[in-house]
Amino acid sequence: NLRQGQPPPSGPPMRLKEWLIAQVESGGYPGLCWEDREKKEFRIPWKHAAKQHYRQQEDAALFKAWAIYKGKYHEGVDKADPSVWKTRLRCALNKSIDFKEVPDRSHLDISEPYKVYQIVTDVSQETGPSGHLRSRAGVGAALALSL
């Protein structure tokens, strides 16, 4: 069950891109939705914990699920720390080559704030049989050198 942070029953754990798309598609997190499906843009609720109407159970649910999925939080064992969960997901998104934040589409100063991210599809990269990214440009360059 992805909502409980478990990897899929068969195969290796999903990468952030696959995991996050599954969460958006699940409809299980209020506010997590497609902003523009064709442009592969989606909203992530981004409420600050210091705000008056912050509800940890709901507002930190996605961040908590990512922490559980990555094995960084074990319910009933570890102390709940929503700000750390949020930081972990933000850092993972920023570090990932699969995502780009779209700041001019984000709204952080409203009662239900959110950030917009775009899934970046780079045709110069593809996934090899091992699940690792291969660069087509690198293959082409190696081929050109051998000619």
PyMOL CGO cylinders between C-alpha atoms (Angstrom):
from pymol import cmd
from pymol.cgo import CYLINDER

trace = [
    CYLINDER, 0.00, 0.00, 0.00, 1.69, 3.17, -1.21, 0.3, 1, 1, 1, 1, 1, 1,
    CYLINDER, 1.69, 3.17, -1.21, -0.17, 5.35, 1.27, 0.3, 1, 1, 1, 1, 1, 1,
    CYLINDER, -0.17, 5.35, 1.27, 1.45, 3.49, 4.14, 0.3, 1, 1, 1, 1, 1, 1,
    CYLINDER, 1.45, 3.49, 4.14, 4.85, 4.07, 2.55, 0.3, 1, 1, 1, 1, 1, 1,
    CYLINDER, 4.85, 4.07, 2.55, 5.38, 0.50, 1.40, 0.3, 1, 1, 1, 1, 1, 1,
    CYLINDER, 5.38, 0.50, 1.40, 7.22, -0.27, -1.86, 0.3, 1, 1, 1, 1, 1, 1,
    CYLINDER, 7.22, -0.27, -1.86, 5.24, -2.00, -4.60, 0.3, 1, 1, 1, 1, 1, 1,
    CYLINDER, 5.24, -2.00, -4.60, 4.81, -5.76, -4.06, 0.3, 1, 1, 1, 1, 1, 1,
    CYLINDER, 4.81, -5.76, -4.06, 7.07, -6.68, -7.00, 0.3, 1, 1, 1, 1, 1, 1,
    CYLINDER, 7.07, -6.68, -7.00, 10.30, -5.15, -8.16, 0.3, 1, 1, 1, 1, 1, 1,
    CYLINDER, 10.30, -5.15, -8.16, 12.55, -2.52, -6.65, 0.3, 1, 1, 1, 1, 1, 1,
    CYLINDER, 12.55, -2.52, -6.65, 11.24, 0.50, -4.75, 0.3, 1, 1, 1, 1, 1, 1,
    CYLINDER, 11.24, 0.50, -4.75, 9.97, 3.34, -6.91, 0.3, 1, 1, 1, 1, 1, 1,
    CYLINDER, 9.97, 3.34, -6.91, 12.01, 6.43, -7.54, 0.3, 1, 1, 1, 1, 1, 1,
    CYLINDER, 12.01, 6.43, -7.54, 10.63, 9.78, -6.36, 0.3, 1, 1, 1, 1, 1, 1,
    CYLINDER, 10.63, 9.78, -6.36, 9.11, 10.51, -9.78, 0.3, 1, 1, 1, 1, 1, 1,
    CYLINDER, 9.11, 10.51, -9.78, 7.07, 7.30, -9.91, 0.3, 1, 1, 1, 1, 1, 1,
    CYLINDER, 7.07, 7.30, -9.91, 6.14, 7.50, -6.23, 0.3, 1, 1, 1, 1, 1, 1,
    CYLINDER, 6.14, 7.50, -6.23, 4.94, 11.10, -6.47, 0.3, 1, 1, 1, 1, 1, 1,
    CYLINDER, 4.94, 11.10, -6.47, 2.94, 10.50, -9.66, 0.3, 1, 1, 1, 1, 1, 1,
    CYLINDER, 2.94, 10.50, -9.66, 1.23, 7.57, -7.90, 0.3, 1, 1, 1, 1, 1, 1,
    CYLINDER, 1.23, 7.57, -7.90, 0.36, 9.85, -4.96, 0.3, 1, 1, 1, 1, 1, 1,
    CYLINDER, 0.36, 9.85, -4.96, -1.05, 12.57, -7.26, 0.3, 1, 1, 1, 1, 1, 1,
    CYLINDER, -1.05, 12.57, -7.26, -3.10, 9.97, -9.14, 0.3, 1, 1, 1, 1, 1, 1,
    CYLINDER, -3.10, 9.97, -9.14, -4.36, 8.36, -5.91, 0.3, 1, 1, 1, 1, 1, 1,
    CYLINDER, -4.36, 8.36, -5.91, -6.35, 11.44, -4.88, 0.3, 1, 1, 1, 1, 1, 1,
    CYLINDER, -6.35, 11.44, -4.88, -5.51, 10.50, -1.29, 0.3, 1, 1, 1, 1, 1, 1,
    CYLINDER, -5.51, 10.50, -1.29, -3.99, 13.82, -0.28, 0.3, 1, 1, 1, 1, 1, 1,
    CYLINDER, -3.99, 13.82, -0.28, -6.14, 16.97, -0.21, 0.3, 1, 1, 1, 1, 1, 1,
    CYLINDER, -6.14, 16.97, -0.21, -4.63, 19.65, -2.44, 0.3, 1, 1, 1, 1, 1, 1,
    CYLINDER, -4.63, 19.65, -2.44, -2.17, 17.31, -4.18, 0.3, 1, 1, 1, 1, 1, 1,
    CYLINDER, -2.17, 17.31, -4.18, -3.42, 17.41, -7.74, 0.3, 1, 1, 1, 1, 1, 1,
    CYLINDER, -3.42, 17.41, -7.74, -2.57, 18.09, -11.36, 0.3, 1, 1, 1, 1, 1, 1,
    CYLINDER, -2.57, 18.09, -11.36, -2.26, 21.81, -12.10, 0.3, 1, 1, 1, 1, 1, 1,
    CYLINDER, -2.26, 21.81, -12.10, -1.87, 21.09, -15.83, 0.3, 1, 1, 1, 1, 1, 1,
    CYLINDER, -1.87, 21.09, -15.83, -1.71, 17.41, -16.76, 0.3, 1, 1, 1, 1, 1, 1,
    CYLINDER, -1.71, 17.41, -16.76, -0.52, 18.08, -20.33, 0.3, 1, 1, 1, 1, 1, 1,
    CYLINDER, -0.52, 18.08, -20.33, 2.40, 20.18, -19.09, 0.3, 1, 1, 1, 1, 1, 1,
    CYLINDER, 2.40, 20.18, -19.09, 3.00, 17.58, -16.35, 0.3, 1, 1, 1, 1, 1, 1,
    CYLINDER, 3.00, 17.58, -16.35, 2.59, 20.24, -13.66, 0.3, 1, 1, 1, 1, 1, 1,
    CYLINDER, 2.59, 20.24, -13.66, 1.18, 19.38, -10.26, 0.3, 1, 1, 1, 1, 1, 1,
    CYLINDER, 1.18, 19.38, -10.26, 0.44, 21.17, -6.98, 0.3, 1, 1, 1, 1, 1, 1,
    CYLINDER, 0.44, 21.17, -6.98, 1.84, 20.17, -3.61, 0.3, 1, 1, 1, 1, 1, 1,
    CYLINDER, 1.84, 20.17, -3.61, 0.09, 21.70, -0.58, 0.3, 1, 1, 1, 1, 1, 1,
    CYLINDER, 0.09, 21.70, -0.58, 2.71, 23.80, 1.21, 0.3, 1, 1, 1, 1, 1, 1,
    CYLINDER, 2.71, 23.80, 1.21, 1.18, 25.10, 4.42, 0.3, 1, 1, 1, 1, 1, 1,
    CYLINDER, 1.18, 25.10, 4.42, 3.61, 26.43, 7.03, 0.3, 1, 1, 1, 1, 1, 1,
    CYLINDER, 3.61, 26.43, 7.03, 3.34, 24.75, 10.44, 0.3, 1, 1, 1, 1, 1, 1,
    CYLINDER, 3.34, 24.75, 10.44, 3.22, 28.15, 12.18, 0.3, 1, 1, 1, 1, 1, 1,
    CYLINDER, 3.22, 28.15, 12.18, 0.01, 29.14, 10.36, 0.3, 1, 1, 1, 1, 1, 1,
    CYLINDER, 0.01, 29.14, 10.36, -3.17, 29.38, 12.40, 0.3, 1, 1, 1, 1, 1, 1,
    CYLINDER, -3.17, 29.38, 12.40, -5.12, 26.71, 10.49, 0.3, 1, 1, 1, 1, 1, 1,
    CYLINDER, -5.12, 26.71, 10.49, -2.28, 24.16, 10.25, 0.3, 1, 1, 1, 1, 1, 1,
    CYLINDER, -2.28, 24.16, 10.25, -3.49, 20.58, 10.78, 0.3, 1, 1, 1, 1, 1, 1,
    CYLINDER, -3.49, 20.58, 10.78, -0.53, 18.21, 11.07, 0.3, 1, 1, 1, 1, 1, 1,
    CYLINDER, -0.53, 18.21, 11.07, -2.53, 15.07, 10.30, 0.3, 1, 1, 1, 1, 1, 1,
    CYLINDER, -2.53, 15.07, 10.30, -3.72, 16.48, 6.97, 0.3, 1, 1, 1, 1, 1, 1,
    CYLINDER, -3.72, 16.48, 6.97, -1.16, 19.15, 6.05, 0.3, 1, 1, 1, 1, 1, 1,
    CYLINDER, -1.16, 19.15, 6.05, 1.92, 17.00, 6.67, 0.3, 1, 1, 1, 1, 1, 1,
    CYLINDER, 1.92, 17.00, 6.67, 0.46, 13.72, 5.36, 0.3, 1, 1, 1, 1, 1, 1,
    CYLINDER, 0.46, 13.72, 5.36, 2.36, 13.65, 2.05, 0.3, 1, 1, 1, 1, 1, 1,
    CYLINDER, 2.36, 13.65, 2.05, 5.65, 14.60, 3.70, 0.3, 1, 1, 1, 1, 1, 1,
    CYLINDER, 5.65, 14.60, 3.70, 5.11, 11.91, 6.35, 0.3, 1, 1, 1, 1, 1, 1,
    CYLINDER, 5.11, 11.91, 6.35, 4.31, 9.31, 3.68, 0.3, 1, 1, 1, 1, 1, 1,
    CYLINDER, 4.31, 9.31, 3.68, 7.59, 10.09, 1.87, 0.3, 1, 1, 1, 1, 1, 1,
    CYLINDER, 7.59, 10.09, 1.87, 9.55, 9.78, 5.15, 0.3, 1, 1, 1, 1, 1, 1,
    CYLINDER, 9.55, 9.78, 5.15, 7.88, 6.41, 5.83, 0.3, 1, 1, 1, 1, 1, 1,
    CYLINDER, 7.88, 6.41, 5.83, 8.48, 5.23, 2.26, 0.3, 1, 1, 1, 1, 1, 1,
    CYLINDER, 8.48, 5.23, 2.26, 12.18, 6.10, 2.49, 0.3, 1, 1, 1, 1, 1, 1,
    CYLINDER, 12.18, 6.10, 2.49, 12.48, 4.43, 5.91, 0.3, 1, 1, 1, 1, 1, 1,
    CYLINDER, 12.48, 4.43, 5.91, 13.27, 7.74, 7.65, 0.3, 1, 1, 1, 1, 1, 1,
    CYLINDER, 13.27, 7.74, 7.65, 10.23, 7.62, 9.93, 0.3, 1, 1, 1, 1, 1, 1,
    CYLINDER, 10.23, 7.62, 9.93, 8.67, 4.69, 11.77, 0.3, 1, 1, 1, 1, 1, 1,
    CYLINDER, 8.67, 4.69, 11.77, 5.30, 5.48, 13.30, 0.3, 1, 1, 1, 1, 1, 1,
    CYLINDER, 5.30, 5.48, 13.30, 5.11, 4.69, 16.99, 0.3, 1, 1, 1, 1, 1, 1,
    CYLINDER, 5.11, 4.69, 16.99, 8.92, 4.49, 17.21, 0.3, 1, 1, 1, 1, 1, 1,
    CYLINDER, 8.92, 4.49, 17.21, 10.27, 7.82, 15.98, 0.3, 1, 1, 1, 1, 1, 1,
    CYLINDER, 10.27, 7.82, 15.98, 9.20, 11.26, 17.19, 0.3, 1, 1, 1, 1, 1, 1,
    CYLINDER, 9.20, 11.26, 17.19, 6.94, 12.99, 14.66, 0.3, 1, 1, 1, 1, 1, 1,
    CYLINDER, 6.94, 12.99, 14.66, 8.77, 15.90, 13.05, 0.3, 1, 1, 1, 1, 1, 1,
    CYLINDER, 8.77, 15.90, 13.05, 6.72, 17.38, 10.18, 0.3, 1, 1, 1, 1, 1, 1,
    CYLINDER, 6.72, 17.38, 10.18, 9.21, 20.16, 9.42, 0.3, 1, 1, 1, 1, 1, 1,
    CYLINDER, 9.21, 20.16, 9.42, 11.97, 17.58, 8.87, 0.3, 1, 1, 1, 1, 1, 1,
    CYLINDER, 11.97, 17.58, 8.87, 9.64, 15.48, 6.68, 0.3, 1, 1, 1, 1, 1, 1,
    CYLINDER, 9.64, 15.48, 6.68, 8.83, 18.54, 4.58, 0.3, 1, 1, 1, 1, 1, 1,
    CYLINDER, 8.83, 18.54, 4.58, 12.52, 19.45, 4.28, 0.3, 1, 1, 1, 1, 1, 1,
    CYLINDER, 12.52, 19.45, 4.28, 13.36, 15.91, 3.14, 0.3, 1, 1, 1, 1, 1, 1,
    CYLINDER, 13.36, 15.91, 3.14, 10.77, 16.00, 0.34, 0.3, 1, 1, 1, 1, 1, 1,
    CYLINDER, 10.77, 16.00, 0.34, 11.72, 19.55, -0.70, 0.3, 1, 1, 1, 1, 1, 1,
    CYLINDER, 11.72, 19.55, -0.70, 15.41, 18.58, -0.87, 0.3, 1, 1, 1, 1, 1, 1,
    CYLINDER, 15.41, 18.58, -0.87, 14.59, 15.40, -2.82, 0.3, 1, 1, 1, 1, 1, 1,
    CYLINDER, 14.59, 15.40, -2.82, 12.54, 17.43, -5.32, 0.3, 1, 1, 1, 1, 1, 1,
    CYLINDER, 12.54, 17.43, -5.32, 15.26, 20.07, -5.68, 0.3, 1, 1, 1, 1, 1, 1,
    CYLINDER, 15.26, 20.07, -5.68, 17.99, 17.44, -6.11, 0.3, 1, 1, 1, 1, 1, 1,
    CYLINDER, 17.99, 17.44, -6.11, 16.03, 15.33, -8.60, 0.3, 1, 1, 1, 1, 1, 1,
    CYLINDER, 16.03, 15.33, -8.60, 16.60, 15.77, -12.32, 0.3, 1, 1, 1, 1, 1, 1,
    CYLINDER, 16.60, 15.77, -12.32, 12.97, 14.72, -12.83, 0.3, 1, 1, 1, 1, 1, 1,
    CYLINDER, 12.97, 14.72, -12.83, 11.42, 17.88, -11.34, 0.3, 1, 1, 1, 1, 1, 1,
    CYLINDER, 11.42, 17.88, -11.34, 11.56, 21.61, -11.76, 0.3, 1, 1, 1, 1, 1, 1,
    CYLINDER, 11.56, 21.61, -11.76, 9.77, 24.05, -9.47, 0.3, 1, 1, 1, 1, 1, 1,
    CYLINDER, 9.77, 24.05, -9.47, 7.52, 26.55, -11.27, 0.3, 1, 1, 1, 1, 1, 1,
    CYLINDER, 7.52, 26.55, -11.27, 7.67, 29.51, -8.83, 0.3, 1, 1, 1, 1, 1, 1,
    CYLINDER, 7.67, 29.51, -8.83, 5.41, 31.84, -10.84, 0.3, 1, 1, 1, 1, 1, 1,
    CYLINDER, 5.41, 31.84, -10.84, 2.59, 29.24, -10.64, 0.3, 1, 1, 1, 1, 1, 1,
    CYLINDER, 2.59, 29.24, -10.64, 3.04, 28.63, -6.90, 0.3, 1, 1, 1, 1, 1, 1,
    CYLINDER, 3.04, 28.63, -6.90, 0.92, 30.49, -4.32, 0.3, 1, 1, 1, 1, 1, 1,
    CYLINDER, 0.92, 30.49, -4.32, 2.40, 30.57, -0.84, 0.3, 1, 1, 1, 1, 1, 1,
    CYLINDER, 2.40, 30.57, -0.84, 0.57, 33.60, 0.56, 0.3, 1, 1, 1, 1, 1, 1,
    CYLINDER, 0.57, 33.60, 0.56, -3.01, 32.25, 0.48, 0.3, 1, 1, 1, 1, 1, 1,
    CYLINDER, -3.01, 32.25, 0.48, -5.00, 30.29, 3.08, 0.3, 1, 1, 1, 1, 1, 1,
    CYLINDER, -5.00, 30.29, 3.08, -4.29, 26.96, 1.32, 0.3, 1, 1, 1, 1, 1, 1,
    CYLINDER, -4.29, 26.96, 1.32, -0.77, 27.58, -0.05, 0.3, 1, 1, 1, 1, 1, 1,
    CYLINDER, -0.77, 27.58, -0.05, 0.87, 25.32, -2.60, 0.3, 1, 1, 1, 1, 1, 1,
    CYLINDER, 0.87, 25.32, -2.60, 3.94, 24.93, -4.77, 0.3, 1, 1, 1, 1, 1, 1,
    CYLINDER, 3.94, 24.93, -4.77, 3.82, 23.87, -8.40, 0.3, 1, 1, 1, 1, 1, 1,
    CYLINDER, 3.82, 23.87, -8.40, 6.37, 21.46, -9.81, 0.3, 1, 1, 1, 1, 1, 1,
    CYLINDER, 6.37, 21.46, -9.81, 6.79, 20.23, -13.36, 0.3, 1, 1, 1, 1, 1, 1,
    CYLINDER, 6.79, 20.23, -13.36, 7.89, 16.74, -14.28, 0.3, 1, 1, 1, 1, 1, 1,
    CYLINDER, 7.89, 16.74, -14.28, 10.79, 17.26, -16.64, 0.3, 1, 1, 1, 1, 1, 1,
    CYLINDER, 10.79, 17.26, -16.64, 10.95, 14.85, -19.55, 0.3, 1, 1, 1, 1, 1, 1,
    CYLINDER, 10.95, 14.85, -19.55, 14.39, 14.89, -21.11, 0.3, 1, 1, 1, 1, 1, 1,
    CYLINDER, 14.39, 14.89, -21.11, 14.54, 12.99, -24.40, 0.3, 1, 1, 1, 1, 1, 1,
    CYLINDER, 14.54, 12.99, -24.40, 18.33, 12.84, -24.18, 0.3, 1, 1, 1, 1, 1, 1,
    CYLINDER, 18.33, 12.84, -24.18, 18.04, 10.44, -21.24, 0.3, 1, 1, 1, 1, 1, 1,
    CYLINDER, 18.04, 10.44, -21.24, 16.41, 7.07, -20.96, 0.3, 1, 1, 1, 1, 1, 1,
    CYLINDER, 16.41, 7.07, -20.96, 16.28, 4.38, -18.36, 0.3, 1, 1, 1, 1, 1, 1,
    CYLINDER, 16.28, 4.38, -18.36, 18.50, 1.38, -18.98, 0.3, 1, 1, 1, 1, 1, 1,
    CYLINDER, 18.50, 1.38, -18.98, 17.61, -2.22, -18.08, 0.3, 1, 1, 1, 1, 1, 1,
    CYLINDER, 17.61, -2.22, -18.08, 19.09, -1.78, -14.60, 0.3, 1, 1, 1, 1, 1, 1,
    CYLINDER, 19.09, -1.78, -14.60, 16.80, 1.20, -13.93, 0.3, 1, 1, 1, 1, 1, 1,
    CYLINDER, 16.80, 1.20, -13.93, 19.69, 3.66, -14.09, 0.3, 1, 1, 1, 1, 1, 1,
    CYLINDER, 19.69, 3.66, -14.09, 19.61, 6.64, -16.41, 0.3, 1, 1, 1, 1, 1, 1,
    CYLINDER, 19.61, 6.64, -16.41, 21.65, 6.41, -19.59, 0.3, 1, 1, 1, 1, 1, 1,
    CYLINDER, 21.65, 6.41, -19.59, 22.49, 9.44, -21.64, 0.3, 1, 1, 1, 1, 1, 1,
    CYLINDER, 22.49, 9.44, -21.64, 21.74, 9.07, -25.35, 0.3, 1, 1, 1, 1, 1, 1,
    CYLINDER, 21.74, 9.07, -25.35, 24.13, 11.95, -26.02, 0.3, 1, 1, 1, 1, 1, 1,
    CYLINDER, 24.13, 11.95, -26.02, 26.93, 9.98, -24.38, 0.3, 1, 1, 1, 1, 1, 1,
    CYLINDER, 26.93, 9.98, -24.38, 26.22, 6.95, -26.57, 0.3, 1, 1, 1, 1, 1, 1,
    CYLINDER, 26.22, 6.95, -26.57, 26.19, 9.15, -29.69, 0.3, 1, 1, 1, 1, 1, 1,
    CYLINDER, 26.19, 9.15, -29.69, 29.44, 10.86, -28.71, 0.3, 1, 1, 1, 1, 1, 1,
    CYLINDER, 29.44, 10.86, -28.71, 31.13, 7.51, -28.12, 0.3, 1, 1, 1, 1, 1, 1,
    CYLINDER, 31.13, 7.51, -28.12, 29.88, 6.27, -31.48, 0.3, 1, 1, 1, 1, 1, 1,
    CYLINDER, 29.88, 6.27, -31.48, 31.11, 9.42, -33.24, 0.3, 1, 1, 1, 1, 1, 1,
    CYLINDER, 31.11, 9.42, -33.24, 34.57, 9.01, -31.67, 0.3, 1, 1, 1, 1, 1, 1,
    CYLINDER, 34.57, 9.01, -31.67, 34.81, 5.43, -32.89, 0.3, 1, 1, 1, 1, 1, 1,
    CYLINDER, 34.81, 5.43, -32.89, 34.13, 6.44, -36.52, 0.3, 1, 1, 1, 1, 1, 1,
]
cmd.load_cgo(trace, "trace")
